[in-house]
């Protein structure tokens, strides 16, 4: 288990700051990506589900950290969240659709055709 003493407080604070700022950047950019993948009549619903699922994570995260601290695993909390970001990135690589340089109508019609 990694040890974080008083000498590592600036490093820990920097890691926490980087994690929290990346959340804001990821939510902003991925909501645009999610809206590109759905036809106009479903776009608001898709983005709403996206943010709703994000809110589930936002109330589960403090609970997970609380349990980790209670069981003496506090040094692993940042690794746990880094692993969740890695898993999300791999999932996007596996099922993501490239939208660069494509018109919205082209993206949504090709996705609709694939689902049929």
C-alpha positions, 0 to 999 in steps of 0.5 A, a space after each residue: 500500500 502506498 504511504 503518503 506522509 506529510 512530505 507528500 501533501 503538496 503532491 496529494 493536493 495537486 492530484 486532487 486538483 487535477 482530478 476535480 478539474 478534469 471532471 469539469 472538462 470531461 463533462 462539458 466535452 462529453 455532453 457535446 459528444 453524446 448529443 452528436 450521437 442521437 437524432 434531434 428528437 432524442 437528443 435532450 433525453 440522451 443528454 439528460 440520461 448522461 448527466 443523470 448517470 453522472 449524478 449517480 457517480 457523484 453521490 457514490 464516490 463519497 461513499 466509496 471514499 468513506 468505506 475505503 477510509 474506514 477500512 484503512 485503504 485511504 492511500 488507494 482512493 486516487 488510484 481507484 478513481 484513476 482506474 474508473 477513468 481508465 475503464 471509461 476511456 477503454 469503453 469509449 475506445 471500444 464502442 465510440 463513434 468518430 464524429 470529426 468532420 461529419 454532419 449531424 444528420 450523417 452521424 445519426 442516420 448511420 447510427 440508426 442504420 447500425 441499430 436496425 
